[in-house]
Amino acid sequence: MALEVNDGNFDDLVIKSDKPVLVDFWAEWCGPCRIIAPIIEEISNEFSGKATVVKCDVDNSPAVAAKYGIRNIPTILFFKDGKVADKQVGAVPKNNFVAKLNALI
């Protein structure tokens, strides 16, 4: 199950993580975000113990969204060692996300 992150816990759950982290920047009103939501959940289950998967609602976490320049959603950022290692903008097939995450493990 993907964890929810926000302005308050983002650093603890993402930046300080000892595993690669996939961050799904999304919003409730975003159609493409809803399309990829089940894919993000599948990835969360499949990578359990190897990577962390989190979701960040841009409407509820404007500081984090601004810090990382999130202008379009869904935007997926891949973090490794506390830094952005890769990025995917828009709804794409599951294998795109998996390939980017596998490259960081």
C-alpha positions as CSV (number, residue, x, y, z in Angstrom):
1,M,0.0,0.0,0.0
2,A,1.4,3.4,-1.0
3,L,2.0,5.7,1.9
4,E,0.6,9.3,1.9
5,V,3.2,12.0,2.2
6,N,2.8,15.7,2.8
7,D,4.7,18.9,3.6
8,G,5.2,17.7,7.1
9,N,6.5,14.2,6.6
10,F,8.1,14.3,3.1
11,D,11.7,14.6,4.3
12,D,11.4,11.7,6.8
13,L,9.7,9.3,4.4
14,V,11.4,10.3,1.1
15,I,14.6,12.2,1.6
16,K,15.9,10.2,4.6
17,S,14.8,6.8,3.1
18,D,17.6,4.1,2.8
19,K,15.7,2.6,-0.2
20,P,14.8,4.1,-3.6
21,V,11.5,6.0,-3.4
22,L,8.8,6.5,-6.1
23,V,6.7,9.6,-5.4
24,D,3.4,10.0,-7.2
25,F,2.4,13.7,-7.3
26,W,-1.4,13.6,-7.9
27,A,-4.7,15.3,-7.1
28,E,-8.2,14.0,-6.5
29,W,-9.6,15.9,-9.5
30,C,-7.0,14.6,-12.0
31,G,-8.3,12.0,-14.4
32,P,-4.9,10.6,-15.5
33,C,-3.9,10.4,-11.8
34,R,-6.9,8.2,-11.2
35,I,-6.0,6.0,-14.2
36,I,-2.5,5.3,-12.8
37,A,-3.5,4.9,-9.2
38,P,-4.1,1.1,-9.4
39,I,-0.7,0.8,-11.1
40,I,1.0,2.7,-8.3
41,E,-0.6,0.4,-5.8
42,E,0.5,-2.7,-7.7
43,I,4.1,-1.4,-7.8
44,S,3.9,-0.6,-4.1
45,N,3.0,-4.3,-3.4
46,E,5.5,-5.7,-5.8
47,F,8.5,-3.7,-4.6
48,S,7.7,-4.1,-0.9
49,G,11.0,-4.3,1.0
50,K,13.0,-3.2,-2.0
51,A,11.6,0.3,-2.6
52,T,9.2,2.7,-1.0
53,V,6.1,4.0,-2.9
54,V,4.4,7.1,-1.7
55,K,1.6,9.5,-3.0
56,C,1.7,13.2,-2.5
57,D,-1.5,15.2,-3.0
58,V,-0.4,18.5,-4.6
59,D,-3.4,20.3,-3.3
60,N,-2.6,19.4,0.3
61,S,1.1,19.7,0.0
62,P,1.9,22.9,-1.9
63,A,5.3,23.4,-0.4
64,V,6.7,20.0,-1.6
65,A,5.0,20.4,-5.0
66,A,6.6,23.9,-5.4
67,K,10.0,22.7,-4.2
68,Y,10.2,20.1,-6.9
69,G,8.6,22.2,-9.6
70,I,5.5,20.1,-10.1
71,R,3.6,21.8,-12.8
72,N,1.8,18.9,-14.5
73,I,0.2,15.9,-12.8
74,P,0.6,13.0,-12.6
75,T,4.3,13.5,-12.1
76,I,6.3,10.7,-10.7
77,L,9.7,11.4,-9.2
78,F,12.2,8.7,-8.4
79,F,14.5,9.4,-5.4
80,K,17.7,7.7,-4.5
81,D,19.9,8.7,-1.6
82,G,17.7,11.8,-1.0
83,K,18.0,13.2,-4.5
84,V,15.8,13.1,-7.6
85,A,17.2,10.3,-9.8
86,D,14.5,10.1,-12.5
87,K,11.2,11.6,-13.5
88,Q,8.1,10.6,-15.4
89,V,5.3,13.0,-16.4
90,G,1.9,11.8,-17.4
91,A,0.1,8.5,-17.4
92,V,2.3,5.8,-19.0
93,P,2.2,2.0,-18.9
94,K,3.3,0.2,-15.7
95,N,6.5,-1.1,-17.3
96,N,7.8,2.5,-17.7
97,F,7.6,3.0,-13.9
98,V,9.0,-0.5,-13.1
99,A,12.0,0.0,-15.4
100,K,12.9,3.3,-13.8
101,L,12.5,1.9,-10.3
102,N,14.5,-1.2,-11.1
103,A,17.3,0.9,-12.4
104,L,17.7,2.4,-8.9
105,I,17.7,-0.8,-6.9
